Amino acid sequence: MTDPTPETETPPADADENRRQVLYWRLLARLFDPEEQPGLESASLAVVEDIGLPPGLLDPQASVDSVVQRHPELADEFDGLMVPEDGDEPRDRAAEVRRAALLSKVLLNVFASPSGSVSAGQLAGWQSDAGWLERALGCRPGDLRGGRAGAGTGGPGVSPYGTGGRGRTPDLSRLIPQIGPELGAIEADLVKRMHLREVLADPKLASRLTPSMSLIEQLLRDKNNLSGVALANAKALIRRFVDEVAEVLRTQVEKASVGELDRSIPPKRVFRNLDVNRTIWKNLTNWSPEEEQLYVDRLYYRHTARKTTPQRLIVVVDQSGSMVDSMVNCTILASIFAGLPKVDVHLIAYDTQALDLTPWVHDPFETLLRTQLGGGTDGTVAMALAQPKIAEPRNTVVVWISDFYEWRGEELFASMAAVHRSGAKFIPVGSVTSAGRGSVNPWFRERFKDQGTPVLSGHIRKLVHELKTFLT
């Protein structure tokens, strides 16, 4: 007979579970109280060292970047860290302890943000850590915060970084829409607590800033109070952000569906249009069994010309403070569509006053510099500019981006209904953010639904698809 297990000996599975709980208890204690708990700190240090991870993971002052620089082998472990595992695989409790240590580092650095005044270095450090959290969720850095406008090629929950070799199945549809706005709110708060004007006046400090939607919003709000070096640095950051977003959106527009083939136009007889399969099929009667050769009498080419009809796109954007993300994205998107053949793009921004930005629609940077982010909204003034532009309703699409909390709601909806009845395609949009969130006035939402033009809300790719379907 074998001796029974001593009462003091803990089974391996229970030991791993205890280690994991120690790490998570420390995480919760740190999140709710910045003062360290000596018992939890020493126990967590023992766990981290026991599983072969660097003690730097427990240093709240160390960024994830610094940890990865010292230990490059950890980079792959952070990627896809929070993407759920395949439910059919047995639980690896030892791996769960390791994952808890890495996850605690990312969450603590992001959600235990610095207090008091924020420096450019602190903001840049937080943005970098937030990028690691987004990578852990299977997204690209910036996706969830409304940064580079949906840079992820596969959308939320689809990791462009792979699965880190852990056989994980991306399914974060519930978590991501909630965590994205929270990250954006934290970043916005950090930007507000930073002495932005002083940072912009110092080229070295300004160079440490990473363009993000929160930072761009503050720059657009404060641009009239800047001058000299500060204004030049602000414009450089806005230009850089616009170019990054435009590059991503341009790719999405190019990948969207295009118009049907126009078979009335003869195909161009060039090699790249040669239809090899059809050519072989049509010439099979010329096959010589004795010579084992196919004699080609005629070459066949593919039609590539697309049917295009001159279309007018009228984009009306609410530029009140609550719609900054949509304002930036749609301004850039309008400029991209303005570059397409046979698409006549008009852009109108409004709060309590309306501004026709069509002369600058090809340059989103100049357009954004002319916006004035306001507080109230009166869509009737924007409709007064938009309606005269609808010359041929059947070839016109009106995209109206707003949360629709309007001063004269009934009057505005009546004019929108008239646009819809005229034959123009009317697309009400509640938000076209990177995170896909937005609050829409329930009164307008119900009436748009009854009218047959439901509010489009979500990721900007939805609007790209809708516009390409109509315009090409």
N, C-alpha and C positions, 0 to 999 in steps of 0.2 A: 504494500500500500504506500501511496505517496503522502507526504505530509500536507495537511490542508494549508491553504494560503493564509499567511499571518494576517491578523485583522488590521495591522498598520500598513499593509501593502495595498496600493491603489491599482486596480486594473488599468491597462494602458488606455482604453477608450475613455474611462472616467477621468484619467489624468489629462488627456487632450481636451476634454470638455471643460475641465476646471481652468486650464490655461487660456482657452478661448474666452471664457467668462471674465477672467481677470483683465484681459486686454480691453474687452468691451465696457467693463465697469469703469476702467480708467478713462476711456474715451468719453463716457457720459459725464463723469465727474469733472473732467477738464472742460467740456462744452458748457456746463452750467455754472462752474466756479473756476476762475483762472488760477486760484491758489491750488498748488499741488497737494495731493494726499500721500504722505510719505509711505504708508503701507502699500498702497496701490502702485506707486512709482517703483519701489524696490521689487515688488512681486512681478511687475511687468518687465523690468530689466532682466530679472532672472529668466523669465519665459523667452524673451527675445534672444538672449545669449544662448539659451539651451537649444533653440531650434536653428541656430547658426545665422541669425540676421544681425546686422550692425546696430549697435546701441543708438546711433544717430537717428534711428526711426522714432525714438522717444523724445528727441530734442524739439520742442515746439518752435524754436527759433530757426531751425534748419529747414530750408525749402526742399521739396521733392527733387528739384533739379540738382541741388548740392549732394543729396544722398545718392542719386543716380550717377553723378559724375565720379563719385568715389567708388561706387559699386555698379558698374555698367550692366552687370548681369541681371540686375533687378528691373531694368527698363521693360523687358518683355513681360515680366510678371505683373506690372502695373496695367499694361494694355489689356482691356477686356476683363479687368479684375471683378467688376460687378455684374458682368453678363451671366445670367443664370446657367448652371450646368445642365447637362442632359439628365432628365429625371430617371432614366433607366440605369444610370451608372451608380454603383454603390458609393456610399459616403466615405470619403477619405478624411478621417478626423484630424490626422496630422497636417494634411494640406489645409484644412479649415483654420487651424491655429495660425499657420503662416499667412494665410489670406487675411485673417483678422488683424494681424500686426501691420500689414501693408495698407489695408483699408483704413485702419484707425489713423495712420499717418496722413493720408489724403484728406479724410473727412475733418480731422482736427485742424489742419492747416487752412482749409477752405472756410469752415463754419465758425471757427474761433478767430474771427478777423481782428486786426489791430484796433485799439481804441484811441480816442483823441485825434489829434491832427495826423494826417497821413502824408508821407513823403512819396515822391515819384518812385523811389526804390521799393517802398512797401507795396504800392499799387502794382508795380511790375511783378513783384514776387507773388502777390496774391493771384494775379492774372495767370502766371505760370502754373501755380498750384491748381487753380480752377481748370486749366487746360489738362492737367493730369487726371483730374476727376472726370472730365468729359471723356478722356481716353479710356478710363476705367469703365465707363458706361457704354463704351463701344462707339463713341462719336469722335469727330475731329475737334481739336481745340477751337473754341469759339462758337460751335454749333448751338449750344443750349443757351448761351448768354445773348443771342441776337448779334453775335459778332459776325464774322465773314459770311453772313447770310446763307446759312445752310450749306457750308462748305462740304459737308459729308455727302459723298456720292450716292449713298444708299438710303439716306434719311435716318431719322432717329431709330436706334435699335439695330442698325446694320453697321457693323464695325468695319471701317476701311482699313483698320490696322490688323485684321485677322483675329483669331481667337486665342492667340498666345499659346497654342498647342495644348489647350485644356479640353478641347472637344465641347465647347459651350454653344448653347443655342440662344441667339439673340431674341429676347422677348421682354422688352422694357417699355411696352406701350403705355403702361399705367404710371410708371415712375418718372419717365423723362418729361412728359408735359407738366408735371408738378415741380420738379427740381429745377428746370430751366428758368422759370420766372424768379425763383428764389435766388439763384446765382446772379441773375441780372439785377435784382434789388440790392444784394450785398455790394456788387460792384458799383452801382449807382451811388450808394451811400458812401463808399470809400472815395469816389471821385468828388462828391460834394464836400467831404471833410479835408480834401487836399487844397492847399493854397495854389490853385491852378494858375492864376495870373503870374505869381512869382516863379513857378516852375517853367512856364512858357517863356519868361523873360531870360531864362538861363539856358542857352543852347545845349549844354551838357546834360542838365536835368531833363529838358524836353526830349532829348534823344533817347532817354530811357523809357518814355511812354510808349505803350503799345496801343494802337487805335482799336477802339471797341465802340459798340453802340452807345454805352453809357457816357463814354468820354466825348464822343461826337455830339451827343445831345447837349452836354455842358458847353462845348465849344460853340455850337450854333446859338445857344442862349446868350453867351457872353461875348460874341464876336464884335458887337458894336462898342464894347468897352475896352477892346484891345487895340494896340497900335505898335508900330515899329517892329522890333524883333519878336515880341510876343505874338503879334498878329501874323507875322510870317511863319512862325513855328506852328500856330494853330491851323493856318491854311495848308501847310505841308502835311499835317496829320490828317486833315479832312481829305485831302487829295489822295493820300496813301490808302485810307480806308475805302474811299470810293473806287479806286482802281482795283483793290482786292475783291470787293463785292461784285464789281462789274465783270471781272474775269470769270467768277463762278456762275453768275446769272447768264452771261453770254453763252457759256457751255450748255446750260440747261435749255436755253432757247433753241440752240442749234440741234440739240438732241430730241426736241419735241417733234411731234408729227408735222408733216408738211402737206401741201395741197395735193389733190389727185393728179395723175398723169394726164397731160394734154396730148391725146393721140392724133389730133388734127395737125400737129407740127411734126414733120418728118424727123426721124432720129438722126443725130449727127453720126456720120460714118467715120468714126475714129476707133482706134483699137480698144480703148477703155470701155466703149459701149457695145463691143462685140458680144452677142449672145451665143456662146459656144454650144450649149446644149441644144438650143433651137436650130442652129445651123446644122449640127450633126443629124438631128431628127429629120429635118426637111430634106436632107440629101442622102438618106439611107437607100433610096432606090438606085443610087449611083454606086453602090458597093460592088466591088469586083472580087468574088470569092477566089478566083484563080490567082489574082495578083495580091489579094489581101490588102487592098487599098480602097479608100473612099475618095471619089472624085467630087469636088465641091463646085456646083454650078453657080450658087448664090450665097452670099453672106447675109446674115440677119443681125440687126442691131437693136438694142434696147431703147425704148423711149425714155427720156430723162426730163423733158420739159414739163413743168407743172402749170396747172391752171391757176392764174392769179388775177384777181379783180381788185382794182384800186379800192382800198378800205380806209376808213377814218377811225382812229382810236382817240377817244377823249377820256383822259384820266383826270378825275377830280379827287383831290386829297385833302382831308381834314388835317390842318397843320397845328391843331391845338396840342398842348403839352402831352396829352395822353396818347398821341398817335405818332410820336417822333420816329419810332422804329419803322412803321409803315411808310411814313413820309420819305425817309431815306431810301428804303428799298424800292418804292414805286418810282421815285425820281430817277433812280439808276435804271430800273426796268424800262421806263418810258424812253430813255435815251437809246437803249438797245433796240427796241422795236422801231424807233425812228430811223435807225440805220438799215432796216429791211426795205427791199424794193416794193414800191407801190403801197406803202403804209404811211398815211398822213397822220402824225401824232400831235395832239394838243394836250397841254398840261395846265391845270388850274389848281391853285392852292387857296385855302380859305380858313378863316376863323370867324371873326365878326365882319371881316372884309375879305374880298376876293382879289386874287392877283393872277393875271394871265402870264404864265411862265413859258409859253410856247416859243418865243424867240430864242430861248436858251435851252430848249429841250434836248438838243444834241450834246450838251455839256452838263452833266449832272453836278459837277463841282460848282460851276457858276450858278446853276439853279439853286443849289442848297444855300449858297451865300446870300441869295436874295430872299430867302424865306424868313419870316418873322414868327417864331413860335409864340402862339397866344394862349389865351385861357378859354374864352367863350367860343361858341359855334353858332353860325347862322348860315345854313346851307342854301337859303333862298338867294343870297347874293352870288353864290357860285353858280346856281342854276341859271341866273340871269346872264351869265357869261357863256355857259355851256349850250343852252338851247339854240341860240343863233348859229352855232357851229354844226348843227345837225341838218345838213343840206339834203342828203340822200339817206333816209332812215334805214333802208334795207342794207346799206353798205357801211353802217355806223355801229360801233360798239361804245357804250358809255360805261366806264368803270368808276364806281363811286366808293372811295375808301374812307370809312369813318366808324366811330362807335355809335353814331346816330343819336347821341344825346343832344337834341336840337332845341333851339329857342322857339322856333315856329314849326313844330313837327308836322302838324296836319297839312299846312300849306305846302311844305316841302314834299311830303309824300304824294300829294295830289299832282304836283308837277312831275315827279318821278313816274307815276302811273301813266301820265300823258305821254311821256317819252317812250315807255314800254308799248303803249297802244299804237304809237306811230309806226311801229315796225322795227325800230332800232333795238339792238340787243342791249339790255340793261343788266349790269352785273354789280349788285351791292356787295361790298367786301367789308367784313368786320375787322379783319387784321390780315396782314401779309408779313408776319414777322418770321424770324428764323426759328423761334421757339414754338410758334404756332398758337399763341394765346391771344385772347382779346375779349373784352366785355362789350356786348351789343345791347342797345336799348330793346327790351322785350316787346314793347309796343310796335316798333318798326320791324322786328324780326317776324312777328306773327303776320303782319300785313304783307311783307315781302313774300312770305311762304304762301299766303292765300292768293297772291297775284301770280304765282308761278315763277318767281325769281328769288329763290331762297338765298339767304346771306351766305356768301362763301367766306369761311374762316379757316385758318390753319397755316400750314407751311406755304411759303411763296411759290413753291413748285406747282401748287394747285392753280394759282392764277396764271402762271406761265402756260400750263396745259390748256386752260380755258381760252386764252387769247390766241394761242397758236391754232387751235381748232377752228376759231372763227375767222382769223385774218389770213390764213393760207389755204 
